[in-house]
Amino acid sequence: MLANVLAKRLARSNIHYGWVVAGVAFVTMLTTSGAVGLPGALILPLSKEFGWDVGGISSALAVRLVLFGLMGPFSAALIERYGVRNVVLTAVALIAAGLVGAAFMTELWQLVMLWGIVVGIGTGLTALVLGAIVSSRWFTRHRGLVLGMMTASTSTVSWCSCPWRLGSSSM
């Protein structure tokens, strides 16, 4: 298996394989949190393009945010039962399906379904629970550092996608 080969090579260089796992988790959490933050920047363009009410668009995004938060405990249970790899792959597949599907949406209910429900569940599966599990399973000495890095990966996109940072005229 590729992981075993990589772990042996890294061990020869005195590098802990957990750093590879942490790096992959960091990138995964960074990109999936982008799917959480991106729609905030698209409220006005979606409203102009489709003529949808800003409140309707915001309600779809609220569904996504609620599911993002509610999936945390379920994510931990699913990771414990099916493993980190399977849950993360499922989450990434859900997020990708939601984002690709959103490119073809024409109705507000499709936004609620794709970006609200599908992306909300997918991003919720890779919320901070993933970072906590990776840091606790792979690290003892640098656990706090790794957990801080995972938290930063999620917070970075949220900060970058703030409307005032994007020059939104609504703020």
C-alpha positions in Angstrom: 0.0 0.0 0.0 1.2 3.5 -0.8 0.8 4.8 2.7 3.1 2.0 4.1 5.8 2.8 1.6 5.6 6.5 2.3 5.6 5.9 6.0 8.8 3.8 5.8 10.6 6.4 3.6 9.6 9.2 5.9 10.7 7.1 9.0 14.2 6.8 7.4 14.3 10.6 7.3 13.1 10.8 10.9 9.8 12.4 9.8 6.6 11.3 11.4 3.9 10.0 8.9 1.3 11.9 10.9 2.5 15.1 9.3 1.4 13.8 5.9 -2.0 12.9 7.4 -2.2 16.4 9.0 -1.2 18.0 5.7 -3.9 16.2 3.8 -6.5 17.0 6.5 -5.4 20.6 6.5 -5.9 21.0 2.7 -9.2 19.1 2.9 -10.5 21.3 5.7 -9.3 24.4 3.9 -11.0 23.6 0.6 -14.2 22.3 2.1 -14.5 25.4 4.4 -14.2 27.4 1.1 -17.5 25.7 0.1 -19.0 27.1 3.3 -17.8 30.6 2.8 -18.1 31.0 -0.9 -21.9 31.5 -1.2 -21.8 34.6 1.0 -19.9 36.3 -1.8 -22.5 35.1 -4.4 -25.7 36.4 -2.8 -25.8 39.6 -4.9 -24.7 37.9 -8.2 -27.3 35.1 -7.8 -30.0 37.7 -7.0 -29.1 39.7 -10.1 -28.7 36.7 -12.4 -31.8 34.8 -11.5 -34.0 37.5 -9.9 -34.2 35.5 -6.7 -35.0 37.3 -3.4 -31.9 37.8 -1.2 -33.9 36.3 1.7 -34.6 33.2 -0.3 -30.9 32.8 -1.1 -29.9 33.5 2.5 -32.3 30.8 3.7 -30.6 28.2 1.5 -27.3 29.3 3.0 -28.7 29.2 6.5 -29.7 25.5 5.8 -26.1 24.9 4.8 -24.8 26.5 7.9 -27.2 24.7 10.2 -26.3 21.3 8.7 -22.6 22.2 8.9 -22.9 22.6 12.6 -25.3 19.7 13.3 -23.2 17.2 11.4 -20.3 17.5 13.9 -21.4 14.8 16.4 -22.6 12.5 13.5 -19.3 13.1 11.7 -17.3 11.9 14.8 -19.5 8.8 15.1 -19.2 8.0 11.4 -15.4 8.5 11.5 -15.2 6.1 14.4 -17.3 3.5 12.6 -16.2 3.8 9.0 -12.8 5.4 9.3 -11.4 8.8 8.4 -10.6 8.0 4.8 -14.1 6.8 4.0 -15.9 9.7 5.6 -13.6 12.3 4.1 -14.0 10.8 0.6 -17.8 10.7 1.0 -17.7 14.4 2.2 -15.6 15.5 -0.7 -17.8 13.6 -3.1 -20.9 15.3 -1.6 -19.3 18.7 -1.8 -18.2 18.2 -5.4 -21.6 16.9 -6.4 -23.3 20.0 -4.8 -20.9 22.4 -6.4 -21.1 20.9 -9.9 -24.8 20.6 -9.6 -25.1 24.3 -8.5 -23.4 25.3 -11.8 -26.6 24.0 -13.6 -29.3 25.2 -11.2 -32.1 27.5 -12.5 -34.5 27.4 -9.5 -34.2 28.5 -5.9 -35.2 25.1 -4.6 -32.2 23.7 -6.4 -29.9 26.1 -4.5 -31.5 24.9 -1.2 -31.1 21.3 -2.2 -27.6 21.5 -3.6 -25.8 24.2 -1.6 -28.0 24.0 1.4 -28.4 20.3 2.0 -25.8 18.4 0.0 -22.9 20.9 0.6 -24.1 21.4 4.2 -23.8 17.7 5.0 -20.6 17.3 3.1 -18.9 20.3 4.8 -20.2 19.2 8.2 -18.5 15.9 7.8 -15.2 17.6 7.6 -15.8 20.3 10.2 -13.4 20.7 13.2 -14.1 17.1 14.2 -11.7 15.9 11.5 -8.9 18.1 12.8 -9.5 16.9 16.4 -9.5 13.3 15.4 -6.4 13.6 13.3 -4.5 15.5 16.0 -5.5 13.0 18.7 -4.9 9.9 16.7 -1.5 10.8 15.2 0.1 13.2 17.7 1.0 13.3 21.3 3.9 15.8 21.4 2.6 18.3 18.9 -1.1 17.8 19.3 -1.9 21.4 20.2 0.1 22.7 17.2 -1.7 20.3 14.8 -5.1 21.2 16.2 -4.3 24.9 15.9 -3.3 24.3 12.3 -6.6 22.5 11.6 -8.6 25.3 13.2 -6.7 27.9 11.2 -7.5 26.0 8.0 -11.2 26.4 8.7 -11.0 30.0 9.9 -8.8 31.2 7.1 -11.5 30.8 4.4 -14.2 32.2 6.7 -12.1 35.3 7.2 -11.2 35.7 3.6 -14.9 35.3 2.5 -16.2 38.0 4.8 -18.3 40.5 2.7 -16.3 43.5 4.0 -13.1 41.8 2.7 -14.6 41.1 -0.7 -15.6 44.8 -1.1 -19.4 44.0 -1.0 -21.5 47.0 -1.5 -24.0 45.7 1.0 -21.7 46.2 4.0 
